[in-house]
Amino acid sequence: MTDPLLRMLADLPQAEPDRARAARFRTRCHGALARQRPVRSSQPGGRVRFWEPLVAGLAAVYLTETVRQVLHLYGIL
């Protein structure tokens, strides 16, 4: 950037949010978040969720293979 452009940018006033609008927006957000309370679901019969560990395991395998291929590409392995 050029010096005149920097001077023009430095002379711009600070942006101030509209306080009333920000308060209304904050109130709407708090209301939406309050309506989205997490539902506690107890798994019937003591079933355990298996998708999360399965996905985490697959991600670990993918990452390990990626690192192995990069090391092979650089001739380290």
Residue, then its C-alpha position, 0 to 999 in steps of 0.5 A: m500500500t502507498d503512504p497516502l492510502l495508509r494516511m487515508l485509512a488512518d483518518l477513518p473513524q472507528a466503527e461503532p455498533d448500534r447498541a440497540r440492534a446489538a442488544r436485540f440480536r443478543t436477545r434473539c441468540h440467547g433465546a435460540l440457544a435456550r430452545q436448543r438445550p441438549v436432550r439427555s438421552s439414556q441409551p435403553g438397555g445400556r447400549v453403547r454408542f460405537w460410531e464415535p470410537l469407530v470414526a476416531g479409529l478410522a481417522a487415526v488409521y488414515l492419519t498414520e497411513t498419510v504420515r507413512q506415505v509422506l515418510h516413504l516419499y521423502g525416502i525416510l522409510 
